[in-house]
Amino acid sequence: MGRRKVEIKRIEKKSSRQVTFSKRRNGLIEEARHLSILFVAVLVVSASGKLYGSSSGDK
């Protein structure tokens, strides 16, 4: 059984969009920690322009 195609659309409700961003950001940073042997850092910028980052030296 394969994956279904998901329609990508903008989340209009600002609070829901922020929650989704936070979950995706945390997931991305966690995955980056697992892959830290292959790269140096990951940077994520929110819709409000706030910068989040993680590097292989972070614990």
N, CA, C and O atoms as a Tripos MOL2 file, in Angstrom:
@<TRIPOS>MOLECULE
protein
  236   235    59     0     0
PROTEIN
NO_CHARGES

@<TRIPOS>ATOM
      1 N           0.8440   -1.1750    0.0000 N.3       1 MET1
      2 CA          0.0000    0.0000    0.0000 C.3       1 MET1
      3 C           0.8930    1.2430    0.0000 C.2       1 MET1
      4 O           1.7550    1.3900    0.8660 O.2       1 MET1
      5 N           0.6850    2.1370   -0.9720 N.am      2 GLY2
      6 CA          1.5020    3.3340   -1.0990 C.3       2 GLY2
      7 C           0.9460    4.5120   -0.3360 C.2       2 GLY2
      8 O          -0.1320    4.4420    0.2550 O.2       2 GLY2
      9 N           1.6900    5.5810   -0.3580 N.am      3 ARG3
     10 CA          1.2510    6.8010    0.3100 C.3       3 ARG3
     11 C           0.3050    7.5770   -0.5830 C.2       3 ARG3
     12 O           0.4120    7.5510   -1.8090 O.2       3 ARG3
     13 N          -0.6210    8.2660    0.0550 N.am      4 ARG4
     14 CA         -1.5330    9.1200   -0.7020 C.3       4 ARG4
     15 C          -0.9000   10.4800   -0.9240 C.2       4 ARG4
     16 O          -0.1060   10.9440   -0.1060 O.2       4 ARG4
     17 N          -1.2470   11.1100   -2.0190 N.am      5 LYS5
     18 CA         -0.7670   12.4470   -2.3050 C.3       5 LYS5
     19 C          -1.5290   13.4330   -1.4120 C.2       5 LYS5
     20 O          -2.7590   13.4030   -1.3570 O.2       5 LYS5
     21 N          -0.8000   14.3000   -0.7210 N.am      6 VAL6
     22 CA         -1.4030   15.2580    0.1890 C.3       6 VAL6
     23 C          -1.4000   16.6260   -0.4750 C.2       6 VAL6
     24 O          -0.3750   17.0820   -0.9820 O.2       6 VAL6
     25 N          -2.5510   17.2720   -0.4640 N.am      7 GLU7
     26 CA         -2.6480   18.6120   -1.0290 C.3       7 GLU7
     27 C          -1.9900   19.5990   -0.0710 C.2       7 GLU7
     28 O          -2.3160   19.6330    1.1160 O.2       7 GLU7
     29 N          -1.0740   20.3930   -0.5840 N.am      8 ILE8
     30 CA         -0.3950   21.3900    0.2290 C.3       8 ILE8
     31 C          -1.1370   22.7070    0.0790 C.2       8 ILE8
     32 O          -1.3210   23.2080   -1.0300 O.2       8 ILE8
     33 N          -1.5640   23.2620    1.2140 N.am      9 LYS9
     34 CA         -2.2620   24.5430    1.1900 C.3       9 LYS9
     35 C          -1.8860   25.3330    2.4290 C.2       9 LYS9
     36 O          -1.4640   24.7640    3.4360 O.2       9 LYS9
     37 N          -2.0390   26.6240    2.3520 N.am     10 ARG10
     38 CA         -1.7000   27.5190    3.4560 C.3      10 ARG10
     39 C          -2.6700   27.3220    4.6100 C.2      10 ARG10
     40 O          -3.8780   27.2010    4.4100 O.2      10 ARG10
     41 N          -2.1230   27.2920    5.8260 N.am     11 ILE11
     42 CA         -2.9450   27.2270    7.0310 C.3      11 ILE11
     43 C          -3.3250   28.6660    7.3610 C.2      11 ILE11
     44 O          -2.4650   29.4760    7.7080 O.2      11 ILE11
     45 N          -4.6030   28.9800    7.2540 N.am     12 GLU12
     46 CA         -5.0600   30.3650    7.4110 C.3      12 GLU12
     47 C          -5.0510   30.8470    8.8620 C.2      12 GLU12
     48 O          -4.7180   32.0040    9.1220 O.2      12 GLU12
     49 N          -5.4120   29.9800    9.8100 N.am     13 LYS13
     50 CA         -5.4710   30.3740   11.2160 C.3      13 LYS13
     51 C          -4.0470   30.5280   11.7530 C.2      13 LYS13
     52 O          -3.2700   29.5730   11.7530 O.2      13 LYS13
     53 N          -3.7140   31.7310   12.2080 N.am     14 LYS14
     54 CA         -2.3480   32.0470   12.6020 C.3      14 LYS14
     55 C          -1.8440   31.1520   13.7380 C.2      14 LYS14
     56 O          -0.6960   30.7090   13.7020 O.2      14 LYS14
     57 N          -2.6770   30.8790   14.7390 N.am     15 SER15
     58 CA         -2.2350   30.0430   15.8600 C.3      15 SER15
     59 C          -1.9790   28.6040   15.4080 C.2      15 SER15
     60 O          -1.0190   27.9770   15.8560 O.2      15 SER15
     61 N          -2.8230   28.0840   14.5310 N.am     16 SER16
     62 CA         -2.6240   26.7300   14.0020 C.3      16 SER16
     63 C          -1.3520   26.6550   13.1630 C.2      16 SER16
     64 O          -0.6240   25.6630   13.2050 O.2      16 SER16
     65 N          -1.0950   27.7170   12.4030 N.am     17 ARG17
     66 CA          0.1050   27.7690   11.5750 C.3      17 ARG17
     67 C           1.3520   27.7640   12.4580 C.2      17 ARG17
     68 O           2.3410   27.1110   12.1260 O.2      17 ARG17
     69 N           1.3130   28.4970   13.5930 N.am     18 GLN18
     70 CA          2.4460   28.5550   14.5050 C.3      18 GLN18
     71 C           2.6950   27.1980   15.1610 C.2      18 GLN18
     72 O           3.8450   26.7830   15.3070 O.2      18 GLN18
     73 N           1.6290   26.5070   15.5560 N.am     19 VAL19
     74 CA          1.7560   25.1830   16.1690 C.3      19 VAL19
     75 C           2.3740   24.2060   15.1760 C.2      19 VAL19
     76 O           3.2760   23.4450   15.5270 O.2      19 VAL19
     77 N           1.8910   24.2270   13.9440 N.am     20 THR20
     78 CA          2.4220   23.3440   12.9080 C.3      20 THR20
     79 C           3.8970   23.6340   12.6540 C.2      20 THR20
     80 O           4.7060   22.7140   12.5280 O.2      20 THR20
     81 N           4.2430   24.9220   12.5810 N.am     21 PHE21
     82 CA          5.6380   25.3140   12.3760 C.3      21 PHE21
     83 C           6.5170   24.7870   13.5090 C.2      21 PHE21
     84 O           7.5930   24.2450   13.2560 O.2      21 PHE21
     85 N           6.0670   24.9420   14.7530 N.am     22 SER22
     86 CA          6.8510   24.5020   15.9050 C.3      22 SER22
     87 C           7.0940   22.9930   15.8700 C.2      22 SER22
     88 O           8.2030   22.5330   16.1410 O.2      22 SER22
     89 N           6.0550   22.2270   15.5370 N.am     23 LYS23
     90 CA          6.2050   20.7740   15.4570 C.3      23 LYS23
     91 C           7.1730   20.3920   14.3470 C.2      23 LYS23
     92 O           8.0290   19.5280   14.5390 O.2      23 LYS23
     93 N           7.0440   21.0260   13.1960 N.am     24 ARG24
     94 CA          7.9400   20.7160   12.0760 C.3      24 ARG24
     95 C           9.3660   21.1270   12.3930 C.2      24 ARG24
     96 O          10.3150   20.4130   12.0690 O.2      24 ARG24
     97 N           9.5150   22.3020   13.0390 N.am     25 ARG25
     98 CA         10.8490   22.7820   13.4090 C.3      25 ARG25
     99 C          11.5070   21.8000   14.3680 C.2      25 ARG25
    100 O          12.6620   21.4210   14.1740 O.2      25 ARG25
    101 N          10.7810   21.3860   15.3990 N.am     26 ASN26
    102 CA         11.3440   20.4480   16.3760 C.3      26 ASN26
    103 C          11.6920   19.1130   15.7280 C.2      26 ASN26
    104 O          12.7300   18.5280   16.0360 O.2      26 ASN26
    105 N          10.8370   18.6260   14.8350 N.am     27 GLY27
    106 CA         11.1120   17.3840   14.1290 C.3      27 GLY27
    107 C          12.3400   17.4990   13.2450 C.2      27 GLY27
    108 O          13.1560   16.5800   13.1790 O.2      27 GLY27
    109 N          12.4670   18.6220   12.5700 N.am     28 LEU28
    110 CA         13.6170   18.8420   11.6920 C.3      28 LEU28
    111 C          14.9100   18.9130   12.4880 C.2      28 LEU28
    112 O          15.9210   18.3370   12.0850 O.2      28 LEU28
    113 N          14.8860   19.6140   13.6120 N.am     29 ILE29
    114 CA         16.0840   19.7290   14.4370 C.3      29 ILE29
    115 C          16.4630   18.3700   15.0350 C.2      29 ILE29
    116 O          17.6450   18.0360   15.1150 O.2      29 ILE29
    117 N          15.4690   17.5940   15.4510 N.am     30 GLU30
    118 CA         15.7470   16.2470   15.9790 C.3      30 GLU30
    119 C          16.3750   15.3640   14.8920 C.2      30 GLU30
    120 O          17.3330   14.6380   15.1570 O.2      30 GLU30
    121 N          15.8410   15.4280   13.6890 N.am     31 GLU31
    122 CA         16.3990   14.6440   12.5790 C.3      31 GLU31
    123 C          17.8150   15.1160   12.2630 C.2      31 GLU31
    124 O          18.6840   14.3060   11.9420 O.2      31 GLU31
    125 N          18.0500   16.4250   12.3540 N.am     32 ALA32
    126 CA         19.3810   16.9740   12.1010 C.3      32 ALA32
    127 C          20.3880   16.4200   13.1070 C.2      32 ALA32
    128 O          21.5300   16.1330   12.7480 O.2      32 ALA32
    129 N          19.9690   16.2710   14.3620 N.am     33 ARG33
    130 CA         20.8640   15.6960   15.3710 C.3      33 ARG33
    131 C          21.2450   14.2580   15.0070 C.2      33 ARG33
    132 O          22.3850   13.8370   15.2050 O.2      33 ARG33
    133 N          20.2770   13.5150   14.4740 N.am     34 HIS34
    134 CA         20.5540   12.1330   14.0700 C.3      34 HIS34
    135 C          21.5130   12.0680   12.8850 C.2      34 HIS34
    136 O          22.2870   11.1200   12.7510 O.2      34 HIS34
    137 N          21.4550   13.0660   12.0430 N.am     35 LEU35
    138 CA         22.2860   13.0770   10.8370 C.3      35 LEU35
    139 C          23.5270   13.9640   10.9800 C.2      35 LEU35
    140 O          24.1620   14.3060    9.9830 O.2      35 LEU35
    141 N          23.8690   14.3330   12.2050 N.am     36 SER36
    142 CA         24.9310   15.3200   12.4310 C.3      36 SER36
    143 C          26.2870   14.9080   11.8740 C.2      36 SER36
    144 O          27.1610   15.7550   11.6870 O.2      36 SER36
    145 N          26.4690   13.6450   11.6100 N.am     37 ILE37
    146 CA         27.7360   13.1860   11.0260 C.3      37 ILE37
    147 C          27.8860   13.7000    9.5960 C.2      37 ILE37
    148 O          29.0030   13.8730    9.1090 O.2      37 ILE37
    149 N          26.7520   13.9450    8.9220 N.am     38 LEU38
    150 CA         26.7930   14.3100    7.5080 C.3      38 LEU38
    151 C          26.8000   15.8070    7.2330 C.2      38 LEU38
    152 O          27.0330   16.2150    6.0950 O.2      38 LEU38
    153 N          26.5530   16.6280    8.2350 N.am     39 PHE39
    154 CA         26.4900   18.0590    7.9990 C.3      39 PHE39
    155 C          26.9180   18.8140    9.2380 C.2      39 PHE39
    156 O          27.2000   18.2080   10.2720 O.2      39 PHE39
    157 N          26.9700   20.1360    9.1440 N.am     40 VAL40
    158 CA         27.4360   20.9730   10.2430 C.3      40 VAL40
    159 C          26.2830   21.6160   11.0030 C.2      40 VAL40
    160 O          26.2880   21.6140   12.2340 O.2      40 VAL40
    161 N          25.2790   22.1760   10.2910 N.am     41 ALA41
    162 CA         24.2160   22.9130   10.9810 C.3      41 ALA41
    163 C          22.9280   22.9270   10.1730 C.2      41 ALA41
    164 O          22.9230   22.6460    8.9750 O.2      41 ALA41
    165 N          21.8240   23.2640   10.8600 N.am     42 VAL42
    166 CA         20.5400   23.4940   10.2050 C.3      42 VAL42
    167 C          19.9700   24.7930   10.7540 C.2      42 VAL42
    168 O          20.0290   25.0430   11.9580 O.2      42 VAL42
    169 N          19.4170   25.6210    9.8720 N.am     43 LEU43
    170 CA         18.7890   26.8760   10.2580 C.3      43 LEU43
    171 C          17.3600   26.8850    9.7460 C.2      43 LEU43
    172 O          17.0960   26.4800    8.6140 O.2      43 LEU43
    173 N          16.4320   27.3530   10.5870 N.am     44 VAL44
    174 CA         15.0270   27.4350   10.2230 C.3      44 VAL44
    175 C          14.5570   28.8430   10.5340 C.2      44 VAL44
    176 O          14.8390   29.3650   11.6120 O.2      44 VAL44
    177 N          13.8350   29.4710    9.5940 N.am     45 VAL45
    178 CA         13.3140   30.8180    9.7920 C.3      45 VAL45
    179 C          11.7930   30.7530    9.8240 C.2      45 VAL45
    180 O          11.1740   30.2050    8.9110 O.2      45 VAL45
    181 N          11.1810   31.3170   10.8820 N.am     46 SER46
    182 CA          9.7300   31.3110   11.0140 C.3      46 SER46
    183 C           9.1130   32.3980   10.1440 C.2      46 SER46
    184 O           9.8180   33.2360    9.5810 O.2      46 SER46
    185 N           7.7870   32.3730   10.0420 N.am     47 ALA47
    186 CA          7.0740   33.3780    9.2510 C.3      47 ALA47
    187 C           7.3000   34.7850    9.7990 C.2      47 ALA47
    188 O           7.2650   35.7560    9.0440 O.2      47 ALA47
    189 N           7.5310   34.9010   11.1010 N.am     48 SER48
    190 CA          7.7660   36.2100   11.7120 C.3      48 SER48
    191 C           9.2260   36.6490   11.5990 C.2      48 SER48
    192 O           9.5870   37.7380   12.0460 O.2      48 SER48
    193 N          10.0530   35.8080   11.0080 N.am     49 GLY49
    194 CA         11.4540   36.1580   10.7980 C.3      49 GLY49
    195 C          12.3860   35.7060   11.9090 C.2      49 GLY49
    196 O          13.5770   36.0130   11.8650 O.2      49 GLY49
    197 N          11.8780   34.9820   12.9090 N.am     50 LYS50
    198 CA         12.7250   34.4980   13.9940 C.3      50 LYS50
    199 C          13.5480   33.3210   13.5020 C.2      50 LYS50
    200 O          13.0530   32.4520   12.7840 O.2      50 LYS50
    201 N          14.8060   33.3070   13.9000 N.am     51 LEU51
    202 CA         15.7540   32.2980   13.4380 C.3      51 LEU51
    203 C          15.9390   31.2210   14.5060 C.2      51 LEU51
    204 O          16.1340   31.5320   15.6810 O.2      51 LEU51
    205 N          15.8780   29.9500   14.0900 N.am     52 TYR52
    206 CA         16.1270   28.8180   14.9620 C.3      52 TYR52
    207 C          17.2460   28.0010   14.3320 C.2      52 TYR52
    208 O          17.3130   27.8640   13.1100 O.2      52 TYR52
    209 N          18.1070   27.4680   15.1560 N.am     53 GLY53
    210 CA         19.1950   26.7080   14.5910 C.3      53 GLY53
    211 C          19.6670   25.5880   15.4860 C.2      53 GLY53
    212 O          19.3610   25.5420   16.6770 O.2      53 GLY53
    213 N          20.4100   24.6980   14.8920 N.am     54 SER54
    214 CA         21.0060   23.5840   15.6070 C.3      54 SER54
    215 C          22.2790   23.2050   14.8640 C.2      54 SER54
    216 O          22.3250   23.2150   13.6330 O.2      54 SER54
    217 N          23.3000   22.8740   15.6260 N.am     55 SER55
    218 CA         24.5290   22.4210   14.9920 C.3      55 SER55
    219 C          24.9860   21.1320   15.6450 C.2      55 SER55
    220 O          24.4640   20.7330   16.6870 O.2      55 SER55
    221 N          25.9450   20.4940   15.0400 N.am     56 SER56
    222 CA         26.4000   19.1990   15.5500 C.3      56 SER56
    223 C          27.0350   19.3250   16.9300 C.2      56 SER56
    224 O          27.2350   18.3170   17.6080 O.2      56 SER56
    225 N          27.3580   20.5500   17.3600 N.am     57 GLY57
    226 CA         27.9310   20.7720   18.6780 C.3      57 GLY57
    227 C          26.8830   20.9720   19.7660 C.2      57 GLY57
    228 O          27.2260   20.9500   20.9480 O.2      57 GLY57
    229 N          25.5960   21.1700   19.4000 N.am     58 ASP58
    230 CA         24.5200   21.3730   20.3820 C.3      58 ASP58
    231 C          24.1990   20.0800   21.1030 C.2      58 ASP58
    232 O          24.2870   19.0020   20.5140 O.2      58 ASP58
    233 N          23.8300   20.1730   22.3630 N.am     59 LYS59
    234 CA         23.3860   18.9930   23.1310 C.3      59 LYS59
    235 C          22.0210   19.2470   23.6830 C.2      59 LYS59
    236 O          21.4580   18.3860   24.3600 O.2      59 LYS59
@<TRIPOS>BOND
     1     1     2 1
     2     2     3 1
     3     3     4 2
     4     3     5 am
     5     5     6 1
     6     6     7 1
     7     7     8 2
     8     7     9 am
     9     9    10 1
    10    10    11 1
    11    11    12 2
    12    11    13 am
    13    13    14 1
    14    14    15 1
    15    15    16 2
    16    15    17 am
    17    17    18 1
    18    18    19 1
    19    19    20 2
    20    19    21 am
    21    21    22 1
    22    22    23 1
    23    23    24 2
    24    23    25 am
    25    25    26 1
    26    26    27 1
    27    27    28 2
    28    27    29 am
    29    29    30 1
    30    30    31 1
    31    31    32 2
    32    31    33 am
    33    33    34 1
    34    34    35 1
    35    35    36 2
    36    35    37 am
    37    37    38 1
    38    38    39 1
    39    39    40 2
    40    39    41 am
    41    41    42 1
    42    42    43 1
    43    43    44 2
    44    43    45 am
    45    45    46 1
    46    46    47 1
    47    47    48 2
    48    47    49 am
    49    49    50 1
    50    50    51 1
    51    51    52 2
    52    51    53 am
    53    53    54 1
    54    54    55 1
    55    55    56 2
    56    55    57 am
    57    57    58 1
    58    58    59 1
    59    59    60 2
    60    59    61 am
    61    61    62 1
    62    62    63 1
    63    63    64 2
    64    63    65 am
    65    65    66 1
    66    66    67 1
    67    67    68 2
    68    67    69 am
    69    69    70 1
    70    70    71 1
    71    71    72 2
    72    71    73 am
    73    73    74 1
    74    74    75 1
    75    75    76 2
    76    75    77 am
    77    77    78 1
    78    78    79 1
    79    79    80 2
    80    79    81 am
    81    81    82 1
    82    82    83 1
    83    83    84 2
    84    83    85 am
    85    85    86 1
    86    86    87 1
    87    87    88 2
    88    87    89 am
    89    89    90 1
    90    90    91 1
    91    91    92 2
    92    91    93 am
    93    93    94 1
    94    94    95 1
    95    95    96 2
    96    95    97 am
    97    97    98 1
    98    98    99 1
    99    99   100 2
   100    99   101 am
   101   101   102 1
   102   102   103 1
   103   103   104 2
   104   103   105 am
   105   105   106 1
   106   106   107 1
   107   107   108 2
   108   107   109 am
   109   109   110 1
   110   110   111 1
   111   111   112 2
   112   111   113 am
   113   113   114 1
   114   114   115 1
   115   115   116 2
   116   115   117 am
   117   117   118 1
   118   118   119 1
   119   119   120 2
   120   119   121 am
   121   121   122 1
   122   122   123 1
   123   123   124 2
   124   123   125 am
   125   125   126 1
   126   126   127 1
   127   127   128 2
   128   127   129 am
   129   129   130 1
   130   130   131 1
   131   131   132 2
   132   131   133 am
   133   133   134 1
   134   134   135 1
   135   135   136 2
   136   135   137 am
   137   137   138 1
   138   138   139 1
   139   139   140 2
   140   139   141 am
   141   141   142 1
   142   142   143 1
   143   143   144 2
   144   143   145 am
   145   145   146 1
   146   146   147 1
   147   147   148 2
   148   147   149 am
   149   149   150 1
   150   150   151 1
   151   151   152 2
   152   151   153 am
   153   153   154 1
   154   154   155 1
   155   155   156 2
   156   155   157 am
   157   157   158 1
   158   158   159 1
   159   159   160 2
   160   159   161 am
   161   161   162 1
   162   162   163 1
   163   163   164 2
   164   163   165 am
   165   165   166 1
   166   166   167 1
   167   167   168 2
   168   167   169 am
   169   169   170 1
   170   170   171 1
   171   171   172 2
   172   171   173 am
   173   173   174 1
   174   174   175 1
   175   175   176 2
   176   175   177 am
   177   177   178 1
   178   178   179 1
   179   179   180 2
   180   179   181 am
   181   181   182 1
   182   182   183 1
   183   183   184 2
   184   183   185 am
   185   185   186 1
   186   186   187 1
   187   187   188 2
   188   187   189 am
   189   189   190 1
   190   190   191 1
   191   191   192 2
   192   191   193 am
   193   193   194 1
   194   194   195 1
   195   195   196 2
   196   195   197 am
   197   197   198 1
   198   198   199 1
   199   199   200 2
   200   199   201 am
   201   201   202 1
   202   202   203 1
   203   203   204 2
   204   203   205 am
   205   205   206 1
   206   206   207 1
   207   207   208 2
   208   207   209 am
   209   209   210 1
   210   210   211 1
   211   211   212 2
   212   211   213 am
   213   213   214 1
   214   214   215 1
   215   215   216 2
   216   215   217 am
   217   217   218 1
   218   218   219 1
   219   219   220 2
   220   219   221 am
   221   221   222 1
   222   222   223 1
   223   223   224 2
   224   223   225 am
   225   225   226 1
   226   226   227 1
   227   227   228 2
   228   227   229 am
   229   229   230 1
   230   230   231 1
   231   231   232 2
   232   231   233 am
   233   233   234 1
   234   234   235 1
   235   235   236 2
@<TRIPOS>SUBSTRUCTURE
     1 MET1         2 RESIDUE 1 A MET
     2 GLY2         6 RESIDUE 1 A GLY
     3 ARG3        10 RESIDUE 1 A ARG
     4 ARG4        14 RESIDUE 1 A ARG
     5 LYS5        18 RESIDUE 1 A LYS
     6 VAL6        22 RESIDUE 1 A VAL
     7 GLU7        26 RESIDUE 1 A GLU
     8 ILE8        30 RESIDUE 1 A ILE
     9 LYS9        34 RESIDUE 1 A LYS
    10 ARG10       38 RESIDUE 1 A ARG
    11 ILE11       42 RESIDUE 1 A ILE
    12 GLU12       46 RESIDUE 1 A GLU
    13 LYS13       50 RESIDUE 1 A LYS
    14 LYS14       54 RESIDUE 1 A LYS
    15 SER15       58 RESIDUE 1 A SER
    16 SER16       62 RESIDUE 1 A SER
    17 ARG17       66 RESIDUE 1 A ARG
    18 GLN18       70 RESIDUE 1 A GLN
    19 VAL19       74 RESIDUE 1 A VAL
    20 THR20       78 RESIDUE 1 A THR
    21 PHE21       82 RESIDUE 1 A PHE
    22 SER22       86 RESIDUE 1 A SER
    23 LYS23       90 RESIDUE 1 A LYS
    24 ARG24       94 RESIDUE 1 A ARG
    25 ARG25       98 RESIDUE 1 A ARG
    26 ASN26      102 RESIDUE 1 A ASN
    27 GLY27      106 RESIDUE 1 A GLY
    28 LEU28      110 RESIDUE 1 A LEU
    29 ILE29      114 RESIDUE 1 A ILE
    30 GLU30      118 RESIDUE 1 A GLU
    31 GLU31      122 RESIDUE 1 A GLU
    32 ALA32      126 RESIDUE 1 A ALA
    33 ARG33      130 RESIDUE 1 A ARG
    34 HIS34      134 RESIDUE 1 A HIS
    35 LEU35      138 RESIDUE 1 A LEU
    36 SER36      142 RESIDUE 1 A SER
    37 ILE37      146 RESIDUE 1 A ILE
    38 LEU38      150 RESIDUE 1 A LEU
    39 PHE39      154 RESIDUE 1 A PHE
    40 VAL40      158 RESIDUE 1 A VAL
    41 ALA41      162 RESIDUE 1 A ALA
    42 VAL42      166 RESIDUE 1 A VAL
    43 LEU43      170 RESIDUE 1 A LEU
    44 VAL44      174 RESIDUE 1 A VAL
    45 VAL45      178 RESIDUE 1 A VAL
    46 SER46      182 RESIDUE 1 A SER
    47 ALA47      186 RESIDUE 1 A ALA
    48 SER48      190 RESIDUE 1 A SER
    49 GLY49      194 RESIDUE 1 A GLY
    50 LYS50      198 RESIDUE 1 A LYS
    51 LEU51      202 RESIDUE 1 A LEU
    52 TYR52      206 RESIDUE 1 A TYR
    53 GLY53      210 RESIDUE 1 A GLY
    54 SER54      214 RESIDUE 1 A SER
    55 SER55      218 RESIDUE 1 A SER
    56 SER56      222 RESIDUE 1 A SER
    57 GLY57      226 RESIDUE 1 A GLY
    58 ASP58      230 RESIDUE 1 A ASP
    59 LYS59      234 RESIDUE 1 A LYS
